[in-house]
Amino acid sequence: MTFKEFCDREFDADLAVVGGGIVGATLAAALKGSGLRVVIIEAQSPAQAKARQRAYALSLLSGRIFEGIGVWGQMLPQIAQFKQISLSDADYPEIVHFRPEELATGALGYVGEHSVVLGKLQGFLAGAENVQWLCPGQLVEVEESGEGINLTVELGEERRRLRTRLVVGADGARSPLRSWAGIKTKGWKYWQSCVTFTIRHDQPENETAYERFWYSGPMGILPLPGNRCQVVWTAPHGEAKALQGLDTGEFLERFRERTAGVLGTVELVGDRFLFPVQLMQCDRYIQNRFALIGDAAHCCHPVGGQGLNLGIRDAAALAQVLQEAQAQGEDIGSIAVLQRYEQWRRRENWVILGFTDFLDRMFSTPWWPVVTVRRWGILLLKHIRPLKLFALQLMTGLKGRAPQLARSN
């Protein structure tokens, strides 16, 4: 279907999603076949958008959302599952192990590479008659007009104008759309940066996700197919920069020391990437004919691997709100409709932002009173089952209101 055939006289689309990454594509996929016409505006080509060298923890809830959408069967054979989470604190001998039987599930989570997750979403949307891509396309003008919003998109040397009922910003932590809307944020930059990299190891078992806390910052180790692991190593800015610059042999030796050799012989696969971390929450997620999802609305510390999962949950929640409004004959871009999404997700996101901030601050200090308290906390977590179950449900996304997509399978 051509773009001209896709459009009608009054509105070219019901909603335009600015940002065709995983979160934006998840929203469009959740609306596939809904009757709502969706345009995705993405600055990169599909191949460029999915070429990012990164992997993500995917929660049990995210897996259920993708299953409800209908794309999980294509993803699952190419991603890893972890059946144990190991939580430890520096040189403290007590370790908390979380296992699937505590939730009566087959796994505790998944790890998907960016190229796989986004690639499968792109493939799923390829045949969707109600979804059109404008990419590579740059949004250059946004203008409110009556009962809609007019957008101007630059496609190479061509400029295309379209009119939509609703604009959704899925354009990342530095969201230009958020700036255009004048939505302010609260939060702070941490004193830490993260070094991310992939290793391959020689251990026969590769079904454990590790959260290893240290006095300078946490380290997350996530299993990948092919006996590989994605590692996110958090440290103060200067130390993180120094780690990135070490020669390979010395870097791997430092890694083996930090992990106490639990992965045996390891080799570095690919480059080391460095990024600073921040906590951010928007003052609001919506205004008339406008909504934010994913990193455009909030960012959290990577400890616990929650960031992308919050965005996937945003997308599923917004899709549900829009479809329910459409079924009731409501204007999907109205404040009355969009407030349902904001009231649902903003409060729940605050809980996770606070949880990750607490973990990082509590475990990233050598100050002995805090060390004593947190190690008592580890003992309580290990031996008090309701507390352990609560923490596990929070980490896996099973606390809070689940979108209908996650309950339909």
NORBELJO-V831508 format. One record per pair of residues at least 24 apart in sequence whose ideal C-beta (glycine too) atoms are under 10 Angstrom apart, sorted by the first residue. I is the first residue (numbers start at 0). J is the second residue. Records with the same first field share a line. If there is no record, write none. Layout:
I=J + J
This chain:
0=127 + 128 + 129 + 130 + 131
1=131
2=38 + 131 + 132 + 133 + 159 + 161
4=128 + 131
5=36 + 37 + 38 + 128 + 129 + 130 + 131 + 161
6=36 + 38 + 131 + 161 + 162
7=36 + 162
8=162
9=146 + 147 + 162 + 164
10=36 + 146 + 147 + 148 + 161 + 162 + 163 + 164 + 165 + 332
11=36 + 38 + 131 + 147 + 149 + 150 + 159 + 160 + 161 + 162 + 163 + 164
12=36 + 37 + 38 + 39 + 129 + 130 + 131 + 133 + 147 + 150 + 161 + 162 + 163 + 164 + 165 + 166
13=37 + 38 + 129 + 147 + 163 + 164 + 165 + 321 + 325 + 331 + 332
14=38 + 39 + 148 + 163 + 164 + 165 + 166 + 167 + 288 + 290 + 317 + 321 + 331 + 332
15=39 + 40 + 131 + 133 + 138 + 141 + 148 + 150 + 152 + 161 + 162 + 163 + 164 + 165 + 166 + 167 + 168 + 176
16=40 + 41 + 130 + 132 + 163 + 165 + 166 + 167 + 168 + 169 + 170 + 290 + 292 + 314 + 317
17=41 + 42 + 133 + 136 + 138 + 141 + 150 + 152 + 166 + 167 + 168 + 169 + 170 + 171 + 174 + 175 + 176 + 179 + 295
18=42 + 48 + 138 + 167 + 168 + 169 + 170 + 171 + 174 + 175 + 176 + 292 + 293 + 294 + 295
19=43 + 44 + 45 + 48 + 49 + 117 + 120 + 121 + 124 + 132 + 133 + 134 + 135 + 136 + 169 + 170
20=48 + 49 + 51 + 113 + 116 + 117 + 120 + 169 + 170 + 171 + 293 + 294 + 307 + 310
21=48 + 49 + 51 + 55 + 57 + 61 + 111 + 113 + 116 + 117 + 120 + 169 + 293 + 307 + 310 + 311 + 314
22=117 + 120 + 167 + 169 + 170 + 171 + 292 + 293 + 294 + 295 + 296 + 307 + 309 + 310 + 311 + 312 + 313 + 314
23=48 + 117 + 120 + 167 + 168 + 169 + 170 + 171 + 292 + 293 + 295 + 310 + 314
24=48 + 49 + 70 + 116 + 117 + 118 + 119 + 120 + 121 + 123 + 124 + 130 + 132 + 169 + 314
25=61 + 64 + 65 + 68 + 70 + 116 + 117 + 120 + 123 + 169 + 292 + 293 + 307 + 310 + 311 + 312 + 313 + 314 + 315 + 317 + 318 + 404
26=167 + 169 + 290 + 292 + 293 + 310 + 311 + 313 + 314 + 315 + 316 + 317 + 318 + 321
27=68 + 120 + 121 + 123 + 124 + 127 + 129 + 130 + 131 + 132 + 167 + 169 + 314 + 318
28=64 + 65 + 68 + 69 + 70 + 119 + 120 + 121 + 123 + 124 + 127 + 130 + 314 + 315 + 318 + 404
29=64 + 65 + 67 + 68 + 69 + 70 + 311 + 314 + 315 + 316 + 317 + 318 + 319 + 321 + 322 + 402 + 403 + 404
30=68 + 124 + 127 + 129 + 130 + 314 + 317 + 318 + 319 + 321 + 322 + 325
31=68 + 69 + 70 + 123 + 124 + 126 + 127 + 128 + 129 + 130 + 318
32=69 + 127 + 128 + 129 + 130
33=127 + 129 + 130 + 318 + 321 + 322 + 325 + 326
34=129 + 322 + 325 + 326
35=129 + 130 + 164 + 165 + 318 + 321 + 322 + 324 + 325 + 331
36=128 + 129 + 130 + 131 + 163 + 164
37=124 + 127 + 129 + 130 + 131 + 132 + 163 + 165 + 167 + 318 + 321
38=130 + 131 + 132 + 133 + 136 + 150 + 152 + 159 + 161 + 163 + 166
39=121 + 124 + 130 + 131 + 132 + 133 + 134 + 136 + 167 + 169
40=131 + 132 + 133 + 134 + 135 + 136 + 137 + 138 + 150 + 152 + 154 + 159 + 161 + 166 + 169 + 170 + 176
41=121 + 132 + 133 + 134 + 135 + 136 + 137 + 138 + 169 + 170
42=134 + 135 + 136 + 137 + 138 + 153 + 170
43=134 + 135 + 136
44=132 + 134 + 135 + 136
45=117 + 118 + 121 + 122 + 124 + 125 + 132 + 134 + 135
46=114 + 118 + 121
47=134 + 135
48=113 + 114 + 117 + 118 + 121 + 134 + 135
49=112 + 113 + 114 + 115 + 116 + 117 + 118 + 119 + 120 + 121
50=113 + 114 + 117 + 118
51=112 + 113 + 114 + 117 + 272
52=112 + 113 + 114 + 195 + 196 + 197 + 229 + 268 + 269 + 270 + 272
53=111 + 112 + 113 + 114 + 116 + 195 + 197 + 229 + 231 + 272 + 274 + 307
54=78 + 79 + 110 + 111 + 112 + 113 + 114 + 115 + 116 + 195 + 197 + 221 + 222 + 223 + 227 + 228 + 229 + 230 + 231 + 304
55=109 + 110 + 111 + 112 + 113 + 116 + 221 + 229 + 301 + 304 + 306 + 307 + 308 + 311
56=81 + 108 + 109 + 110 + 111 + 208 + 219 + 221 + 229 + 231 + 301 + 303 + 304 + 305 + 306 + 307 + 308 + 394 + 395
57=108 + 109 + 110 + 111 + 116 + 221 + 304 + 307 + 308 + 311 + 396
58=107 + 108 + 109 + 303 + 304 + 305 + 307 + 308 + 309 + 311 + 312 + 393 + 394 + 395 + 396 + 397
59=99 + 102 + 104 + 105 + 106 + 107 + 108 + 109 + 308 + 391 + 392 + 394 + 395 + 396 + 397 + 405
60=108 + 308 + 311 + 312 + 315 + 392 + 395 + 396 + 397 + 398 + 399 + 401 + 402 + 404 + 405
61=108 + 109 + 111 + 116 + 307 + 308 + 309 + 310 + 311 + 312 + 315 + 395 + 396 + 405
62=104 + 106 + 108 + 109 + 111 + 308 + 311 + 395 + 396 + 405 + 408
63=315 + 396 + 397 + 401 + 402 + 404 + 405 + 406 + 407 + 408
64=308 + 311 + 312 + 314 + 315 + 316 + 318 + 396 + 401 + 402 + 403 + 404 + 405 + 406 + 407 + 408
65=109 + 111 + 116 + 119 + 120 + 123 + 311 + 315 + 404 + 405 + 408
66=404 + 405 + 407 + 408
67=315 + 401 + 402 + 403 + 404 + 405 + 406 + 407 + 408
68=120 + 123 + 311 + 314 + 315 + 318 + 404 + 405 + 407 + 408
69=123 + 404 + 408
70=116 + 119 + 120 + 122 + 123 + 124
71=109 + 119 + 408
72=119
73=115 + 118 + 119 + 120 + 122 + 123
74=109 + 111 + 115 + 116 + 118 + 119 + 120 + 123
75=109 + 111 + 115 + 119
76=115 + 224
77=111 + 112 + 114 + 115 + 116 + 118 + 119 + 224
78=109 + 110 + 111 + 112 + 115 + 116 + 119 + 222 + 223 + 224
79=106 + 108 + 109 + 110 + 111 + 112 + 205 + 206 + 208 + 221 + 222 + 223 + 224 + 225 + 227 + 228 + 229
80=105 + 106 + 107 + 108 + 109 + 110 + 206 + 208 + 222 + 224
81=106 + 107 + 108 + 109 + 110 + 205 + 206 + 207 + 208 + 209 + 220 + 221 + 222
82=106 + 107 + 108 + 204 + 206 + 207 + 208 + 222
83=107 + 204 + 206 + 207 + 208 + 209 + 222
84=108 + 207 + 208 + 209 + 210 + 303 + 390 + 391 + 394 + 395
85=207 + 208 + 209 + 210 + 211 + 220 + 261
86=208 + 209 + 210 + 211 + 212 + 217 + 303 + 358 + 362 + 377 + 380 + 381 + 390 + 394
87=209 + 210 + 211 + 212 + 213 + 218 + 258 + 259 + 261 + 377
88=210 + 211 + 212 + 213 + 214 + 217 + 361 + 362 + 370 + 373 + 374 + 376 + 377
89=211 + 212 + 213 + 214 + 215 + 257 + 362 + 365 + 370 + 374
90=213 + 214 + 259
91=212 + 370 + 373 + 374 + 377 + 378
93=374 + 377 + 378 + 380 + 381 + 382
94=209 + 211 + 377 + 381
95=210 + 376 + 377 + 378 + 379 + 380 + 381 + 382 + 387 + 390 + 391
96=207 + 381 + 387
97=208 + 210 + 380 + 387 + 388 + 390 + 391 + 394 + 395
98=391
99=391
101=384 + 387 + 388 + 391 + 392
102=388 + 391 + 392 + 395 + 397
104=395 + 397
106=206 + 395
107=206 + 207 + 208 + 391 + 394 + 395
108=208 + 221 + 222 + 304 + 308 + 394 + 395 + 396
109=208 + 221 + 222
110=208 + 221 + 222 + 223 + 224 + 227 + 228 + 229 + 304
111=221 + 223 + 224 + 229 + 307
112=197 + 223 + 224 + 227 + 229
113=307
115=224
116=307 + 311
131=161
133=159 + 161
137=175
138=166 + 168 + 170 + 175 + 176 + 179
139=175
140=179
141=166 + 175 + 176 + 179 + 180 + 289
143=180 + 286 + 287 + 288 + 289
144=288
146=287 + 288 + 330 + 332 + 333
147=288 + 332
148=287 + 288 + 289 + 332
163=288 + 332
164=288 + 321 + 330 + 331 + 332 + 333
165=285 + 287 + 288 + 289 + 290 + 317 + 321 + 330 + 331 + 332 + 333 + 336 + 337
166=288 + 289 + 290 + 291 + 332
167=285 + 288 + 289 + 290 + 291 + 292 + 293 + 295 + 313 + 314 + 317 + 321 + 337 + 340
168=281 + 284 + 289 + 290 + 291 + 292 + 293 + 294 + 295 + 296
169=290 + 291 + 292 + 293 + 294 + 295 + 296 + 310 + 313 + 314 + 317
170=291 + 292 + 293 + 294 + 295
171=293 + 294 + 295 + 298
172=277 + 279 + 293 + 294 + 295 + 296 + 297 + 298 + 306
173=294 + 295
174=281 + 291 + 293 + 294 + 295 + 296
175=295
176=289 + 290 + 291 + 295
177=281 + 284 + 289 + 291 + 295 + 296
179=289
180=281 + 283 + 285 + 286 + 287 + 288 + 289 + 290 + 291
181=282 + 286
182=281 + 282 + 283 + 284 + 285 + 286 + 289 + 291 + 295 + 296
183=281 + 282 + 283
184=277 + 278 + 279 + 280 + 281 + 282 + 295 + 296 + 297 + 298
185=278 + 279 + 280 + 281 + 282
186=277 + 278 + 279 + 280 + 281 + 297 + 298 + 299 + 352 + 356
187=277 + 278 + 279 + 356
188=236 + 275 + 276 + 277 + 278 + 279
189=216 + 233 + 235 + 236 + 275 + 276 + 277 + 278 + 300 + 356 + 359 + 360 + 363
190=215 + 216 + 234 + 235 + 236 + 237 + 275 + 276 + 359 + 363
191=215 + 216 + 217 + 233 + 234 + 235 + 236 + 238 + 239 + 275 + 276 + 277 + 300 + 301 + 302 + 359 + 363
192=216 + 232 + 233 + 234 + 235 + 236 + 237 + 238 + 239 + 240 + 242 + 243 + 273 + 274 + 275 + 276
193=217 + 218 + 219 + 230 + 231 + 232 + 233 + 234 + 239 + 272 + 273 + 274 + 275 + 276 + 300 + 301 + 302
194=218 + 230 + 231 + 232 + 233 + 234 + 238 + 239 + 240 + 241 + 242 + 243 + 245 + 250 + 254 + 271 + 272 + 273 + 274
195=219 + 229 + 230 + 231 + 232 + 233 + 243 + 269 + 270 + 271 + 272 + 273 + 274 + 301
196=228 + 229 + 230 + 231 + 232 + 242 + 243 + 250 + 251 + 254 + 267 + 268 + 269 + 270 + 271 + 272 + 273
197=221 + 223 + 225 + 227 + 228 + 229 + 230 + 266 + 267 + 268 + 269 + 270 + 271
198=223 + 226 + 227 + 228 + 229 + 230 + 251 + 254 + 258 + 262 + 265 + 266 + 267 + 268 + 269
199=223 + 225 + 226 + 227 + 228 + 262 + 264 + 265 + 266 + 267 + 268
200=226 + 227 + 228 + 258 + 261 + 262 + 263 + 264 + 265 + 266
201=226 + 262 + 263 + 264 + 265 + 266
202=226 + 228 + 261 + 262 + 263 + 264 + 265
203=263
204=262
205=262
207=261 + 262
208=304 + 394
209=258 + 261 + 262
210=302 + 303 + 304 + 358 + 362 + 394
211=257 + 258 + 259 + 261 + 362
212=302 + 358 + 359 + 361 + 362 + 363 + 373 + 377
213=257 + 362 + 363 + 365
214=362 + 363 + 364 + 365 + 366 + 370
215=239 + 257 + 362 + 363 + 364 + 365
216=276 + 300 + 302 + 359 + 362 + 363 + 364
217=300 + 301 + 302 + 303 + 355 + 358 + 359 + 362 + 363
218=254 + 257 + 258 + 302
219=301 + 302 + 303 + 304
220=254 + 257 + 258 + 261 + 262
221=304
223=268
225=268
226=262
227=265 + 266 + 268 + 269
228=258 + 262 + 265 + 268
229=268 + 304
230=254 + 257 + 258 + 262 + 265 + 267 + 271
231=272 + 274 + 276 + 301 + 302 + 304
232=257 + 258 + 271 + 273
233=276 + 300 + 301 + 302 + 359 + 363
234=363
235=363
236=273 + 275
239=271 + 273 + 274 + 275 + 276
240=273
242=271 + 273
243=270 + 271 + 272 + 273
244=271 + 273
245=271
247=271
274=301
276=300 + 301 + 302 + 306 + 355 + 359
278=352 + 353 + 355 + 356 + 359
279=352
280=345 + 348 + 349 + 352 + 353
281=341 + 345 + 348
282=345
283=337 + 338 + 341 + 345
284=313 + 317 + 337 + 338 + 340 + 341 + 342 + 343 + 344 + 345 + 348
285=317 + 332 + 334 + 336 + 337 + 338 + 339 + 340 + 341 + 342 + 345
286=334 + 337 + 341
287=332 + 333 + 334 + 337
288=330 + 331 + 332 + 333 + 334 + 337
289=332 + 334 + 337
290=317 + 320 + 321 + 331 + 332 + 336 + 337 + 340 + 341 + 344
291=317 + 340 + 341 + 344 + 345
292=316 + 317 + 318 + 340 + 344
296=341 + 344 + 345 + 348
297=344 + 345 + 348 + 349 + 351 + 352
298=352
299=348 + 351 + 352 + 353 + 354 + 355 + 356 + 359
300=352 + 354 + 355 + 356 + 357 + 358 + 359 + 360 + 363
301=355 + 359
302=354 + 355 + 356 + 357 + 358 + 359 + 362 + 363
303=351 + 354 + 355 + 358 + 359 + 390 + 393 + 394
304=355 + 394
305=348 + 351 + 352 + 354 + 355 + 393 + 394 + 396
306=351 + 352 + 355
308=351 + 394 + 395 + 396
309=344 + 347 + 348 + 351 + 352 + 355 + 396
310=348
311=396 + 402 + 405
312=343 + 344 + 347 + 348 + 351 + 396 + 399 + 400 + 401 + 402 + 405
313=340 + 343 + 344 + 345 + 347 + 348 + 402
314=344 + 402 + 404
315=344 + 401 + 402 + 403 + 404 + 405
316=340 + 341 + 343 + 344 + 347 + 400 + 401 + 402 + 403 + 404
317=341 + 343 + 344 + 402
318=402 + 403 + 404
319=343 + 402 + 403 + 404 + 405
320=344 + 402
322=403
323=403
343=399 + 400 + 402
344=399 + 400 + 402
346=399 + 400
347=396 + 398 + 399 + 400
348=399
350=393 + 398 + 399
351=393 + 394 + 396 + 398 + 399
354=390 + 393 + 394
